[in-house]
Amino acid sequence: MPKNKLKLSRYEIIGYVLIVAGAVVLVWGTVKFNLWHELYLDPADREGGVFGEYGEFIGGIVGSLWALAGVFLFFATLTYQKREFELQRYELHKTQKIYQQQNFSTLYISFISKHNDIIDSLTAYDINKSAWKGTNFFVFFQEKVLTSFVQKVRGLEPDEKTEANLLRIFKDYFTYHFSFYQNSLDPYLKNLSVLFKLIQRYRTETEDEGEYYSFITKASFTQSELFLIYHVAQFSLLKEFSTFDDAFDVFEDLVDEYKAAAIIRKELPGA
């Protein structure tokens, strides 16, 4: 590991330069005034006023240099204190962020657990009274919508197969089947909505654009599940999901063939 080099601030450098300059002037003054020689003379033989002049010299020049050095070193101390406060604030911010993440992780896990419990509780029955449970519920729902739509469209005259008319039919069948299972789907959609709102709030509060909670949530979606959520958003049956798609790109993994536009194009004349 490289050794940390001690970096001096410009205030320290100037302060130390002034101290050295003062010391140099002090030595020079001692030599100039021949002070050592005066000290060894008999008091009666000493020149009058030498020590007084020397004292004025020290006080006027050396004292001023060292006083100025003290000012610069004081500013250096303030600079170090400011740096320390900034480091402490940074560490506090990091600690707060870790604390927020830990709290949110606990909350997120509880919501994901509840989300999975709601999915496990979803149940639908086909005409043979066979149960479609959990994620298979979404597969059954998708097949019901697509089968109803295709059977209706293939009984239409060619001139009735316009894009606008087919979209209306698809929306009607989707809305009809959604309404039929709405009591089961409402807890699922509301819990999912709250989950994305929590992630959005966490992202805003922590300014963490790279948070992985949304990626984990999206990774758990099956194609049939995305089919349901996508068309709920498209047909404004739950408006929040349009907003969530803008913020989290929720439907990036949904294949085009499961989107209303692609499903309708297959049934247009000449397709």
N, C-alpha and C positions, 0 to 999 in steps of 0.2 A: 504494500500500500504506500502511495506517495505521502511524504511528510507534509504536514500543514505548515506553510510559511507564515510567519508573523507579518502582517501588513500594517504599516503605520499610516495613519491619516495625515493629510497635509497640515492639519493643526499641530499634530505631534512633531512632525518633521521641523516645522518652523520654530516650535517651542524649544526643541533640543538644539537647533542651530543657534538660537538666541542664548541659551545657557552656555554652549561652548564658546560663543562670541564673547559673552560676559567673562568667562574664565580666562580667555586669551587676553582680553583688555585688562583684567585684574593682574595677571602675570606681567603684562607689558608695563602697567602703571607701577608695579612694585619695583621693576628694574629701572623705569624712568625716574622715579623719585629716589632711587638708591636707598630704598627703605631698609634693606638688610644692613647696609653700612651704618645707617643712622641708629639702628637698634644697638649696635655694639660700641657706639661712642659714649663717652662720658656725658651725662646730661648737660654739663656746663659747656661742652664743645658742640652740641647739636645746633643745627641751624633752626632758627625760630619759624614756626608755622608749617614745617614740612608735613608733620602728621595731620595737621588741620587741612592742608591742601589735599593731602592724600585721601582723607576722609570725605571731603567734598567731591573729589574725583570718583571715588567708589560709589558714593550715594547718587551722584548726578548721572554717571554713565552706566556703570556696572549694575547699580540698583535698578535703573530704568530698564535695562536690557532684561534682567531677570524678572522684573515685575511684568514686562510684556510677555516674557516666556510663560509666566504663570497664567496669564489671560488665555494664551493659545492652548495651553494644556488643559485649562478649564473647559474650553470649547471642545477639545478632543474627548474629555470625559463625558460631556453632554451628548456628543455624537455616538459614543459607545453605548450610553444608556438608551438613546433613541433606537439604536440597532437591536439592543437587547429586548426593548419593549415590542419592537416589530416581530422579532423571533418568537417572543412569548405569545403575541397575538396570533401569529401564524400557527403555533403549536395548539393554542386554544381552539382555533378554527378547525384544525385537523381533528382534535379530540371531539369537538361538537359534531363534526361530520360523521365520525366513527360511531358516536353515540346515536345519532339520528339513523344511521344505517342499521345498527343493531336493533333499534326499536322497530324500524320499518320492516326489517327481515322477519321479526317475530309476528308482526301484524300480517305481512304478506303470506307467510306460511299458513296462518290460521284461515285466511281468505281462500287460498288455493285448496286447502283441505276441505273447506266448506263447498267450494266450487266442484271438487271431485265427488263429494257426497251427493250434491244435487244431481250431477250427471248420472251417478249410480242409481239414483231414485227414479230417473226418467224411464217410463215404460209405455209401450204402445202394442196393440194387438192387431194382427192382420185378420183376414176373413177366415182363416183356419184356426183362429184363437191362439196362434203362436205368439209368444211374447218377444218383443224387441226391446232389450234393456241396455242401459248405459249408452256408450257411444253408438251402438247399433240403432238406437232410437233415431239418431240423425240420419243414418243411412235409410231407414224406413221412411222418414219424413221426406227426404229428397226424392225417393222413388215414387212416393204418393203424388208429389207435385208434378214430377216429370211425366209420369204415366197419365195422369189426368189431363195435362196440357197436350201431350202428343195425341191421345185418343180424340180430344176435341178438335184439334187443328186438322187432323187427317180426315175428318168428316166435313170440312169446309170446302166450298167451291174455290177454284183457283183465284177468282177475282176478289175473294174475301181474305186471301192470305197476304195482307199488307203488313208491313213492319209495325205500324202503329196499332193495328187490330190484334196482331199476335202478342204484342207487348201488353195490351190491355187484358187479353185472355190469360196470359201467364201471370200477370199481377193478381187477377181475380182468383185464380186457383191457388196461388201461393198464399194470398190473404185468407182465403177460405180455410185451407188446412192449418194455417197458423192460428186462426181464431179457434179452430176445433181443439187444438192442443195448447191454447194460450195459458190455461191454468197451470199446466205443467212447465211451460217454458218461461213464464214470468219470473219465478224465483231464479232460474238460471241466468236470464238476461240481466236482471237487476243486480245480481251478485257480480256478474262480469262487468257491468257498467261501473259499479262502485270500485271494483278492483282497478280498472283503468284510471278512474278519477284519483285514487290513492297514489298510483304510480305517477300520474301527471303532477300531483301536488308535491310528491317527494322530489321529482325532477326539478320543479321550480324552486323549492326551498333549498336544495343542495346544489343547484346549478350543475347537476350531473347529467350531461347530455348522453353520456355513454353508459347509463345505468343498464343493467342486464335483466331487470325484472320483466320488462315488456318483452324481451326476447324469449325468456323462459315461458311466459304466458302464451305467446304466439306459437312457440314450438309445440305446445300441447294440443293445438287445434288439428282436428282431422279435416279432410276435404269436405266431407258432408256437413261438419260443424260450421266450416267457413261458408258453405253454400247457404246455410240458414242465416248466419249473422250478416253476410253480405247483402242478401235481399231484404232483410229486415231494415238495413240502413238505406238501401236503394229506394225502397217503397215508403220510407219515413215512418215505419211502424215503431221505431225507437230512434229518435233523431241523434242521440248521443254518439251512436256508432259512426256516423259520418264525420263527426269531430274527432273521434278517436283515430279514424283512418288517416286523417290529415296529420295528427300528432305522432302516431306510432306506425303508420303504414300497415295496418292490421291485415289487409287482404293481399299483401304482396305474394303470399305463397299459394293463393287460390288459382288453380289452373283456369285458363280462359273458357274452356269447354263447359264449365259449371256456372258461368255467368249468363244472365238473361240474354244479353246481346248475342252471344254465340249460340245459345240454345234456339233462339228465334231464327237466326240466319239459316240454320239447318233445315227449317221447315218452310222457308220461302220458296216460291216457284223457281225452278232452274237451279236450285242449290245442289 
